[in-house]
Amino acid sequence: RSHFSSAFCTHPRPRGARPGQPPPSGCGVFVPGVSTMVALQLDELLSALDTRRNGHAIVAGQAAPAAEGKKKEAKVVKEKPKWGEPGAAKAAKEVKAKAPNATAVIPVTPEGEMKDMTLPMEATYNPKAVESAWSSWWQKKRFFTPDAKAAKGTAESQRFIMVIPPPNVTGSLHIGHTLMVGIEDALTRWHRMCGRTTLWLPGTDHAGIATQSVVERLLYKQENLTRHDLGREKFLEKVWDWKHKHGNRIVHQMNRIAASPDWTRERFTMDAMLNKAVVEAFV
């Protein structure tokens, strides 16, 4: 701005001055041929630019106020923990450990009986206390078992039948199975509450190759024998023994999460009534 002002006039235009009036005495170099109006317009333009830049207008002939620097806030000096002293998390854990351990007393409900709901509710959620005893009571009351005779004359829209994708008998349920069972259980319960005849059929898959592999490894590890040493019939007996001892783990887990299939109709793919269909499909 000072560069342009020196080319025209360093003093502001006096009040009452007429357009085209020459500048007052004391001005800097005056460029002849340039009207005073142009010089004033340029001065106003530069003042507007200064206002945008500095937040206030600068009157010609006055020094621009110095920009106030930002005051830096003093940094809070944190105390460094001394070696060997517990930190905040460790101290809180120690306090919690010293607190008296109030073990919740879970009321024992007889198998198949309804839980006593008159007891006061605990302040915190205890899964064992909340989830215990419900599944056995539901099964005893046959809430999940539809009446085939009563459903015989109902419309198809009033029936909901679903077969659980049978998990392999060799393993145990993981988080993927739990998600699948949870979704299917929610669908089944919703149709049941809508008043429809509802059947969710449970069961397990024999998983022939996987089961054979598991039993063969156990047989060789425990008795140092192979299936060829035993023969077909003896080896099949070993497979069935293993199934009866370890094959119900999945059923126990599904009961543990209180799934609502009709357990009275539980099936295994090698049962006598299903064996023909398995042989037809795979043999």
C-alpha positions, 0 to 999 in steps of 0.5 A: 500500500505504501508503494502506491500511496507514495505515487499519489499522496500520503495524506488522506483526502480532506473533508469537503474536497472536491473531485479533481482538487489537487492534494494539500501541501506536504504530499509526496510525489504527485503524478500529473495526469492522474485524477485525485478521484482515482487515487482516492478509490485506490486508497479505499481499495487498499484500506478494504484489503487491510481490513480483511487482512488485519481485522481493522481499517488503517487510516492513511498516515497512521501506523498499523497496530502491532498484531497481538501474539497468541498467549501460549498456555503453560504446559501441565507437567505430569508427574512421572511414575516412580519405578516400582510404584503401581500405576492407576490401572494396577492400583484400581485392580488391587483395590478391587481385589481387596474388596470383599468378594460377594459370591451370588447364591444361585438358587437350585431348581430341580430338573424340569421344574419352573424357576422361582421368580419371587426372589429379588433380582440381583443388582448385576447380570449373572448369566448362570442365575438367569439362564439356569433351569429354563431349558429343562422346564420348557422341554418338560412342558413340551412347548416345542413339540407340535401336535401332529393331529391338530396340525393335520387340517391347517392351511400351509400358511399356518405351518412352519417347518424347518430342519436344522443343518445337521452339524458333524457329530465329530466336533463341537459347536463354535461361534458360527454354529451359535450364530446360525442356531440363534437366527433359526431359534429367533425365526422359530419362536416368532412363528410359534408366538404367531400361533402357527404350528411350528416344528424345528427338527434337530439332528446331527450328521454322521460325517462318515469320513471325518468320524472314521479318521477320528476313531482310527487315530484313537484306535492306533494311539490307544491300542496300536491297531488299525481298522484292517486289524479289527475288521469291518464289524469290529471297527463299526462297533468302535465307531458306534461306541465313540458316537454314544460317548462323544457324539452328544456334545453338540446336543448338550451345547444346544441345550445349554444355550436354550435353543427351542427345537423339538428334541423328541424328534431328534435324528441322526443320519445313520438312524434306521429310519434315515439310513435308506435315504443316506445310502440312496444319496451317497452309496 
